[in-house]
Each structure stands twice: as C-alpha cells, then as structure tokens.
Amino acid sequence: MLTLVIPVYRNEESISDLVAAVGDLSRALGGDFEAVFVDDGSPDGSRALLQERLPRAGFRSQLVVLSRNFGSFAAVRAGLAAGKGEQFAVMAADLQEPPDLALRFHEELSSGRCDVVVGTRDGRGDSPGARLASAIFWFLYRRVVQREIPPGGVDVFGCTRRFRDEILSLRERNSTLVGLIFWLGFRRREIGYVRRPRKHGT
C-alpha cells in the first residue's frame, strides 16, 4: 500500500481540488492507498473542511491535527509516523507539484531499483521574482548545507518503509528534511517535473 502524506497549512481554498486529486490517485492505484493529511496548526478553515469531506471522499484517509504550527518538517514527520503503507510519498497541499508524481514515485519504488525517489524541478510556473528567490535559496543551500541537492531544489519525495523508519529514528529537530534525505544515502533516483502555478493563495 502507498501512504500519501500531505501537510496542510493555509490551504482552505484548495481543499476541494486537493481531495478530488487524491481521489483520482486512489482510483489509479486500485484503492491500495491511504492519505494522511496533517493539519499543521492552520489558522483558516482547512481542518473543518477536511473533517467534513474526508469521511465521504471514497478513499482511505487519516487526519492528524497538530496542536500548533510546527512547520512542514514536523508535519511531514507526523504523517510518516502515522502512515501504514509499505511505500510513502509526500505531496504539497497547494497542488503546485503534479499529483501524478506520487504514481511515478510508486512505480520507481515498486521496481526495486531505489529506496528513495525525489522530485526535481525542470521548470516552474511562478513569477520571475519567485523564481529568482528560489534560485538564490537553493544555490546557497547547495553551497552551505548539502552539495548533492539538485540545482532546482526538492519539495516532494517518495520512499520505502525502511527509509521512512530511518528518517524517524534520527529524532532531528534542528535540521531540514531535504538535507536528511540526501545525508542518509541509500539508493536514490530522481524524477523531473515542472512546478505548476499556484491557483489559490500565496
């Protein structure tokens, strides 16, 4: 089974599209699937919408609610810990990463060729300012933190249960999830994608 982890923070406007996209993924996998939504102390109506829609969404799901906003790293960790799958994938709630990346991660992991697969940006449909800020951030990150990070950065990934267990065992609190993924090693593959413009929110 594939567990899809989705941290949620200020995503009220995209919940309908998000739940529909996750339903499509579940059907594509024949129901051998679960989604773990993690409300990271979101101050808007995201939690209430998920509580209303998930029971009738037509796919297996969990809603994990954090006591306050701890940040995406802690939210992803909480979702990974709650998941019951043999494979895991992380997806952003704003749908800027194509949801079918989770299917491509599943295919790669099922092949036995890798333990972790990361989505690498081949392009991004953002404003010039956002692209420049991202380029500067990831340039500095590669120079100072982790040289193996792809130039366009990494926001989403998939992994096996064994790799998930290793991430959770580290008990890191003052690090970055992306840095830990590359620091851990294991067999890694990359899948390129084009980041889509954000339809809702900022």
N, C-alpha and C positions, 0 to 999 in steps of 0.2 A: 504493500500500500504506500502511496505517496502522501506525505503530510505537507500541506502548503501553509507557511507561516506568513501572516500579514499584519505588521504593526500599523495601528491606526491612530492618527493624531491630526485633528482639524480636517477631517475628510468628509464632513457631513454631506456636502454637495455631490460627492462621487459615490456614495454608498450604493445607490440603486444600480449604477453601471458596474460597480465592483462586484456586487452579489451576482448579477447576471453573468459577468465574465467568469467568475468562479464556478457557477453552474455549468457553463459550457465546458470548462476543464474537466469537471467531474464526469460529465457525459462522455467526453472524449476518452476517458480512462475506464469507462465501463463501471463507474462507481467505486473502483478500487482506490479510494481517495478520501481524504479528510482535509478540512480547512480549519486552521487555528487563528482566529482573529484576536489580536491583543490590543485592547484599549489602553493606550499609554497616557492615562490621565487627561484625555482630550476634553477641553472645556466646552465644546459645542455639543450638538445632538447626535454625534456619531454612535455613542453607546446605545442610546434609546432606539435608534433606527435599526441597529444590528439585533438588539433584543427582540424587536418586533418582526424582523424579516427572516432571520436565520431559521426559526422553527418551521417555516413553511417554504424554505428555499429549495428543498429537494435534494440536498446533499448533506453528508455527514459533517458536522461542524462543532467547534467549541468556541466560547467567548471567554477570554481571560481578561480580567479587569485589574489593572494596577492601581495602587492607592493614590498615586500622583504621577506627574510626568517625570519619568526616569531617563528618557532618551531612547533612541532607536536601538542601541546596542542591548540595553537591558530588556527592551520589549521583544527583540528577536530571541534572546536567550530564554525568556519566559515561554515563548511559543515553541521553541525547540524542545524545552524540557517537558512541555505538556503533550507534545505530539506522540502518536503511537505507531507511526509508519516505519517501514524499512528504508525508505528514502525520504529526504526532506528538500524542500525548495522554499526560498524566501521571495516574496513579491511585494512591491510597493503599492499602497492603497490608492495612490493618485493615478495609477494606470499609465504612467509615462513609459514604463518598460512593458513591451508587448506581453500580455498574459500567456501566450503560447510558448514563451520561453520556458515555462515550467514543464511543458511537454517535451521540449528539446532537452532539458536537463534530465528528465526521466529516461529518455531514450539513451542518452550517453551513460547514465549510471547503470541502466539495465544491461548495457553491453559488457560490463565488467572491465572496461578499459580504464576507469578512473574512480577515485574516491570522492573527488570534489570537482565541480564544474562551475566556472564563473562566467557571468555575462560581461562582455567588454563592449564599450561603446564604439561603434564605427562612425557614428554621427549623432547629432542631437537637434531636435526641432525647437530649440529655445531661442530667446532673444540674443543679439550679439553681446550684450552686457553679461548675461548669464553664462554664455559660452566662454567669455574671457575670464570671468571669475572662476569657473570650474577648471579651466586650463591652468590658471595660476596655482590654484589649490593643489591639483594633482601633480603639477611639476614640483612644488615644494615638498609634497608628501613623499614622492619618489626620491628626492634628494636627501631628505632628513630622516624619514621613517623606514620605508621599505622599497628598495630599488626594483623588486620584482613586479610591483604593481603595474598593470598596463597603462600607457600614457593617458587614455581617456577615463581612467578610474573604474571602479567596480561598485555597483549598488546592490546587485542581486546574485544569488548563487544557489546551487543545489549540492547535496552531499549524501553519503551513505549514513546509516545509523552509527557505524563505528566512528566515522569522522565527527558526527554530532556529539557522541559521547566524549570524545577527546576535547572538543571545544568547551563543553560544560564542565569537564574535570579541571580545567585551568583556573577557574574561580577568579578570573581577571576582573578588576573594577576600574582601573585607570588605563585602559588600552582601547584599541579600536577593533571591531570585529573583522574588518577587512585585513588589518595588519596580522591578526591571529590566523586567519585563513591561510595566508601566504607563509607565515612563520612555521606553522605546523608541518608543512611539507605534504607528504602523501602524493599519490598520483593525481595530477591536476590537468584539466583540459579547459579550453576557453571557447566560448560561443559568442560571435559578434552580433550586434543588433543596433538599430537606430532608435535612439530615445525620442519618444513622441512629445509633441507639445502638450502642456497640461490644460485640460478642458475646464477644470474647476479649481478655484482657489489660487493661492500663490505659494 
